[in-house]
Amino acid sequence: FRIKKDDTSDVQGYDVDTFGVSLQAVSPKRAGEWIYGAEYYRDSVDSYLRKYRADGSLKSIGIQGPVGDDAVYETVGAYVQDVVPLSDRLDLIAGARYNYAQADVGRYEDTAADGPGSLKEDWDEAVGSVRLLYRLLPDGGLNLFAGVSQGFRAPNLSDLTRLDTARTDELEVPSPGLDPETYLAYEAGIRGGSDKASFELVYYYTDMKDMIVRTPTGRVIDEYSEVVKKNAGDGFIHGIELSARRTFAEVWTLWGNCAWMEGEVDTYPTSLPEKKREPVSRLMPLTANAGIRFQPSGKYWLEAVVTAADRQDKLSTSDVADTQRIPPGGTPGYGVFTVRGGWHFTKNLTMSAALENIADKDYRIHGSGLNEPGRNLVVALDCKF
C-alpha cells in the first residue's frame, strides 16, 4: 500500500501457490556410493494492482502487480553423485545435474508495446562437479579438500516481469528474453576436528557469466528512472571463510567464524551502451561472530555472543544512488553484543531467553535497507511432541 505525494495511492500484491515433490535415493556399491534423485516444483502466481484517487475512489486496475499475472513457473531437476575411494586416504566425489525451467505468463505490462503482453520461455542446462578429499590422518581428523563445480540459474518471474520500484527513485519494468546466468566455482581448504576441537579454512573463487543486472534506460516514468534487466554481468567473487571451536573443562566452549569477500562485475551504470566494471552490488563486508558457551549439563546452557562487521564503502554506481538503503559513503561498521540461555525442562519442553543488542547499538546490515532492532528481549517456550 503506497501513498504518493499528491495523496493518490496504489495497492498491489500477489498470491503464490507452490507444489513440489522430490525423491532421493542412496545405493551402496563395492567401489563407493551412488546418490541420485529428482525434483519438481510449480509456482502458480496471480498478481494485482489497483490505483486510487486522492478521495479514495478507484481510478484504474493495472495489468499486473509486482510480477506478471496468471503466471506459472516450473522447474525440473535430476542429479547423480558418485563417491569413489581412489585409495585408503583419497576420495573422488563426482556429480552431474540436469535443470529445466519454464515460465508461462498470461499477461504482463509490455512497456515496448504500451499494453498487455504474454510470454512463454524455457531454459535447460547440464552442470557437473568434481571434488577431491584427502585424509591427512588415517582417522579422518584432518582433511584437505578441493573442487570445481558449475552453476546455472534461469531467469525467474521477477527477472522477466517485475513492475515495481527497485532502488531509490528507480522503477523496474519487465525484461522478457533474458538468458540464464552461469557460474564456475573453485574451492580449496582444510578441515579438522575431534570431540573437543574443530576448525575449517576455505578459499573460493567464483567466475560469473551473463549475470542478470539492472540497467538504466534513460526514460523517466512518474518521476522514477526506468531500469530493465540485462545479461550484462561478467565478473567474479572470491573470499575466505574461517571457523573454529574449542571445548575445555568439559563445560566451556569457545567458538568463532569470520568471512571476507570481494568481487567485481560488469554493469551499465548509465543509459549509455558503455560497460564498466564495478564492485558487486551489496557485497558483504568483513564479518565475524564469536562466542563463549557454558553448559554444565544437558539441561542448562548460557552463551555470550558478539557479532561485528567492518565498514562497507566498496559501492557500485547503483549502490551509491540507493540512499534509502545505503547511507552516503557506505554502511558503517558495527559490533553487537548478545546474551542468551536455555533450560530443557524435559526432552519435549525447552525455555529460552535472549537479551540482544545489549548496548542498544543503532546499526544496519549492509544493503538491507532497514536498521536492526535496538535492545531486545526475547523469551520463548518450545514444545515438541
C-alpha positions in Angstrom: 0.0 0.0 0.0 1.8 3.1 -1.2 0.6 6.7 -0.7 2.1 9.3 -3.1 2.8 13.0 -2.7 -0.5 14.0 -4.3 -2.4 11.7 -1.9 -3.3 9.2 -4.6 -2.4 5.6 -3.7 -1.6 2.2 -5.1 -2.4 -1.2 -3.7 -0.5 -4.1 -5.2 0.2 -7.7 -4.2 0.3 -11.3 -5.3 -0.8 -14.8 -4.4 1.5 -17.8 -4.9 0.6 -21.5 -4.7 3.5 -23.8 -4.7 3.5 -27.6 -5.3 6.7 -29.6 -5.1 7.9 -33.2 -4.9 11.3 -34.6 -4.5 12.9 -38.1 -4.3 16.4 -39.0 -3.3 18.0 -42.5 -3.1 21.3 -44.0 -2.0 22.8 -47.1 -3.5 25.9 -48.5 -1.8 28.3 -50.4 -4.1 31.6 -52.2 -3.7 33.7 -49.2 -5.0 31.8 -46.4 -3.4 28.3 -45.0 -3.1 25.7 -43.6 -5.6 23.4 -40.8 -4.6 20.7 -39.8 -7.1 17.3 -38.1 -7.2 14.9 -35.8 -9.0 12.6 -32.9 -8.0 9.8 -30.9 -9.5 8.3 -27.5 -8.4 5.4 -25.5 -9.8 4.6 -21.9 -8.7 1.1 -20.6 -9.7 1.1 -16.8 -9.4 -1.7 -14.2 -9.6 -0.8 -10.5 -9.0 -2.8 -7.3 -9.0 -2.5 -3.5 -9.0 -5.3 -1.1 -8.1 -4.9 2.7 -8.3 -7.0 5.1 -6.2 -7.6 8.8 -6.4 -7.0 11.2 -3.5 -10.6 10.9 -2.4 -10.2 7.1 -2.1 -12.2 6.2 -5.2 -10.9 3.6 -7.6 -9.1 5.1 -10.6 -7.9 2.1 -12.5 -6.9 -1.6 -12.4 -3.4 -2.4 -13.6 -2.4 -5.2 -16.0 -0.2 -6.8 -13.3 1.1 -6.3 -9.8 4.8 -6.6 -8.9 5.2 -9.6 -11.3 3.2 -10.9 -14.2 -0.4 -12.0 -13.7 -1.8 -15.5 -14.4 1.7 -17.0 -14.4 3.1 -20.4 -13.9 6.8 -21.1 -13.2 8.0 -24.7 -13.3 11.4 -26.3 -12.6 12.6 -29.9 -13.0 15.9 -31.2 -11.8 17.6 -34.6 -11.9 21.0 -35.4 -10.4 23.5 -38.1 -9.6 26.6 -38.3 -7.5 29.3 -41.0 -7.1 31.7 -41.2 -4.2 34.7 -43.3 -5.3 37.6 -44.2 -2.9 40.8 -43.9 -5.0 42.9 -45.1 -2.1 42.7 -45.5 1.7 43.0 -41.8 2.1 41.8 -40.2 -1.1 38.2 -40.0 -2.3 36.8 -38.7 -5.6 33.3 -37.2 -5.5 31.8 -36.5 -8.9 28.3 -35.3 -9.7 26.1 -34.1 -12.5 22.7 -32.4 -12.6 20.2 -31.5 -15.3 18.0 -28.5 -14.9 14.9 -27.4 -16.8 12.8 -24.3 -16.1 9.8 -22.8 -17.9 7.9 -19.5 -17.4 4.4 -19.1 -18.8 2.9 -15.6 -18.1 -0.7 -14.9 -19.1 -0.2 -11.1 -19.1 2.3 -8.5 -18.1 2.9 -4.8 -18.8 4.7 -4.7 -22.1 6.2 -1.3 -22.0 7.5 -1.6 -25.6 4.0 -2.1 -26.9 2.4 0.1 -24.3 -0.1 -2.5 -23.4 -0.6 -6.1 -22.2 1.7 -8.9 -23.4 2.2 -12.6 -22.7 5.3 -14.8 -22.8 6.3 -18.4 -22.6 10.0 -19.1 -22.3 12.1 -22.1 -21.2 15.7 -22.9 -20.4 17.8 -26.0 -19.7 21.3 -26.8 -18.8 23.5 -29.8 -17.6 26.2 -29.0 -15.0 28.8 -31.0 -13.2 31.1 -31.0 -10.2 34.3 -32.8 -9.2 35.7 -32.8 -5.7 38.7 -34.5 -4.0 39.0 -35.3 -0.3 42.4 -36.3 1.1 42.7 -37.6 4.7 46.0 -36.4 6.2 45.3 -38.5 9.3 44.1 -42.1 9.0 41.2 -41.5 11.4 39.9 -38.6 9.3 40.6 -36.0 11.9 42.4 -33.7 9.4 41.4 -33.4 5.8 42.3 -31.5 2.7 39.7 -30.9 0.0 39.4 -29.1 -3.3 36.9 -29.0 -6.1 35.4 -27.3 -9.1 31.7 -27.0 -9.9 29.4 -25.4 -12.4 26.3 -23.4 -11.6 23.2 -22.4 -13.5 20.3 -20.0 -12.7 17.4 -19.5 -15.1 15.6 -16.1 -15.1 12.7 -16.1 -12.6 9.3 -14.3 -12.8 10.8 -11.3 -11.1 13.6 -11.0 -13.6 11.2 -11.3 -16.5 8.2 -9.4 -15.5 8.8 -7.2 -12.4 7.0 -3.9 -12.4 7.8 -2.1 -9.2 10.2 0.3 -7.5 13.6 -1.1 -7.3 16.3 1.1 -5.6 15.9 4.8 -4.7 13.9 6.6 -7.4 14.0 3.6 -9.8 11.2 1.8 -11.5 12.0 -1.6 -12.8 9.9 -2.7 -15.8 9.5 -6.2 -17.4 12.5 -7.6 -19.2 11.5 -10.7 -21.3 14.1 -12.6 -23.4 16.7 -13.0 -20.7 19.3 -15.8 -20.8 20.4 -17.9 -17.8 23.3 -17.0 -15.5 26.2 -19.4 -15.4 28.9 -19.9 -12.8 32.2 -21.8 -12.5 33.3 -22.1 -8.8 36.6 -23.3 -7.4 37.3 -24.0 -3.8 40.1 -25.5 -1.6 40.5 -25.8 2.1 41.5 -27.8 5.2 39.2 -29.2 7.8 40.0 -30.9 11.1 38.1 -31.9 14.1 37.6 -34.0 17.3 35.2 -34.2 20.1 36.9 -31.2 21.8 38.0 -29.0 18.9 37.4 -28.4 15.2 38.4 -25.8 12.6 37.9 -25.2 8.9 39.6 -22.8 6.5 38.3 -22.4 2.9 39.2 -20.2 -0.1 36.8 -19.9 -3.0 36.7 -18.2 -6.4 33.6 -18.0 -8.5 33.6 -16.9 -12.1 30.3 -15.3 -13.2 28.9 -15.2 -16.8 25.8 -13.4 -18.1 24.7 -12.3 -14.6 21.4 -10.5 -14.7 21.8 -6.9 -13.6 19.6 -3.8 -13.6 20.4 -1.2 -16.4 19.0 2.3 -16.7 17.2 3.1 -20.0 17.3 6.9 -19.8 13.5 7.1 -19.6 11.6 8.8 -16.7 8.2 7.4 -15.7 6.2 9.3 -13.0 9.4 10.8 -11.6 11.1 7.4 -11.5 14.2 6.4 -13.6 13.3 3.4 -15.7 15.6 0.3 -15.4 15.5 -3.0 -17.1 17.5 -6.2 -16.6 20.1 -7.5 -18.9 22.6 -10.4 -19.1 25.5 -7.9 -18.7 27.3 -9.1 -15.6 30.5 -10.9 -16.3 32.7 -10.9 -13.2 34.0 -12.7 -10.2 33.7 -13.1 -6.4 36.3 -14.7 -4.2 36.7 -14.9 -0.5 38.0 -16.7 2.6 35.9 -18.3 5.4 37.3 -19.5 8.7 35.6 -21.2 11.6 36.9 -22.8 14.9 35.5 -24.4 18.1 37.3 -25.4 21.3 35.8 -27.1 24.4 37.7 -27.1 27.7 36.9 -28.2 31.2 34.0 -30.1 29.7 31.6 -27.2 30.3 33.0 -24.3 28.4 33.1 -23.9 24.6 34.8 -21.1 22.7 33.7 -20.7 19.0 34.1 -18.2 16.2 33.8 -17.7 12.5 34.6 -14.9 10.0 34.1 -14.3 6.3 35.8 -11.9 3.9 34.9 -11.5 0.2 35.4 -9.1 -2.7 34.2 -9.1 -6.2 33.7 -7.1 -9.4 31.1 -7.4 -12.2 30.4 -5.6 -15.5 27.5 -3.2 -15.4 25.9 -0.4 -17.4 25.9 2.4 -14.8 24.1 4.8 -17.1 21.7 4.6 -20.1 24.7 4.8 -22.5 25.9 1.5 -24.1 29.1 1.6 -22.1 30.1 -1.2 -19.8 32.0 -0.5 -16.6 33.5 -3.0 -14.1 32.4 -2.1 -10.6 32.2 -3.8 -7.1 29.4 -6.3 -6.8 26.3 -4.7 -5.5 25.6 -5.0 -1.8 28.7 -7.1 -1.2 29.0 -8.3 2.4 31.8 -6.6 4.3 34.3 -8.4 6.5 32.0 -10.1 9.2 32.8 -12.1 12.3 31.0 -13.9 15.0 32.4 -15.1 18.3 31.0 -16.5 21.5 31.6 -18.5 24.7 29.1 -21.1 25.9 28.7 -22.5 29.4 26.8 -25.8 29.6 27.3 -27.6 32.9 24.7 -30.3 32.0 22.3 -31.3 29.3 19.6 -29.2 30.9 21.1 -25.7 31.1 23.2 -23.5 28.9 24.3 -19.9 28.8 26.1 -18.1 26.0 27.6 -14.7 25.2 28.0 -13.7 21.6 29.5 -10.7 19.7 28.8 -10.0 16.0 31.0 -7.5 14.2 31.1 -6.1 10.7 33.5 -3.8 9.0 32.5 -0.6 7.2 31.5 -1.3 3.6 32.4 1.5 1.2 33.1 -0.5 -1.9 30.0 0.5 -3.7 28.7 0.2 -7.3 27.1 3.2 -9.0 23.6 1.8 -8.2 24.6 1.4 -4.5 25.8 5.0 -4.3 22.5 6.2 -5.8 20.4 3.9 -3.5 20.5 6.3 -0.5 17.3 4.8 1.0 19.2 1.6 1.7 22.8 2.5 1.9 24.0 5.7 3.7 26.1 8.2 1.7 29.7 7.0 1.7 28.8 3.4 2.6 27.3 1.4 5.5 29.1 2.0 8.9 30.7 -0.9 10.7 29.2 -2.2 14.0 29.6 -4.5 16.9 26.6 -6.1 18.7 26.6 -8.0 22.0 24.0 -10.6 22.9 23.5 -12.9 25.9 21.2 -15.9 25.7 20.4 -19.1 27.6 18.1 -22.0 27.8 16.6 -24.6 30.2 15.5 -28.1 29.0 12.7 -28.9 31.4 12.1 -32.3 29.6 13.1 -33.8 26.3 9.9 -32.2 24.8 9.9 -28.8 26.6 12.5 -26.1 26.4 12.5 -22.5 27.6 15.0 -19.9 26.3 15.7 -16.2 26.7 18.0 -13.8 24.9 18.9 -10.1 25.5 20.0 -8.9 22.1 22.0 -5.8 21.2 22.8 -5.1 24.9 24.4 -1.7 24.1 21.4 -0.6 22.2 23.5 0.0 19.1 21.9 1.7 16.1 23.2 -0.4 13.1 22.3 -1.7 9.7 23.2 -4.9 7.8 24.7 -3.7 4.5 22.2 -3.4 1.7 19.2 -4.4 3.9 17.5 -1.0 3.8 16.4 -1.4 7.5 18.0 -0.6 10.8 18.1 -3.6 13.1 16.2 -3.5 16.4 17.7 -1.9 19.4 17.9 -3.6 22.8 15.6 -6.5 22.5 14.4 -9.2 25.0 13.1 -12.5 23.6 11.6 -15.2 25.7 10.5 -18.4 24.0 8.9 -21.7 25.1 9.4 -24.6 22.7 7.3 -27.7 22.9 7.9 -30.8 20.7 5.7 -33.8 20.5 
